[in-house]
Amino acid sequence: MPGVLLSGHTDVVPVAGQAWTLPPFEGTLKDGRIYGRGACDMKGALACMVAAVADAKDELEGTVIITGAGSGIGRALAHRLSTAGCPVAIADVDEVGLKETLSMLSGACLTHVVDVRDAAAVGEFAAQVASWAPAPIGAVFNNAGVALSASIRNGVSDDEDWLHEINYRGVVNGT
């Protein structure tokens, strides 16, 4: 399989104070529709990306780069691909989470603590991957992402800038 680039971000917000009529953390199938967190937002698209890679894992060749690998989807993707024999280069701003992910991996792995908002730091990570990679780059997952939980009225522009820098600029920097 030629190299592939899949970009997305996780955007997790609390469910407290929301009027859920079905369990938010379960995928409930009702009347031909799926209800639950992630059923129709970026997490759904990321789940499809992970499933597509899992289906193609026998064809996927090369080193895989994953940002946001300190937890959640990034961690699960790193584990799945490492188990399938892919060397993985994983990055996250959370050093503790990154070490936890590393402890779950069985194959070749490079870890790097990086804030995806910092283009120079992401460039340094890319250079480190290029010198370390035991195989050509096969896939890049710009997965790092954050979310806010506030109404527009109560929003703070600094928080919105932070979110934009990670969820948008972080993907641009990683691409």
Secondary structure, DSSP 8 states (H G I E B T S, - for coil): ---EEEE--------TT---SS-TTS-EEETTEEESTTSSSHHHHHHHHHHHHHHHTTT--SEEEEESTTSHHHHHHHHHHHHTT--EEEEES-HHHHHHHHHH--S-EEEEE--TT-HHHHHHHHHHHHHH-SS-EEEEEE---------TTT--HHHHHHHHIIIIIHHHHH-
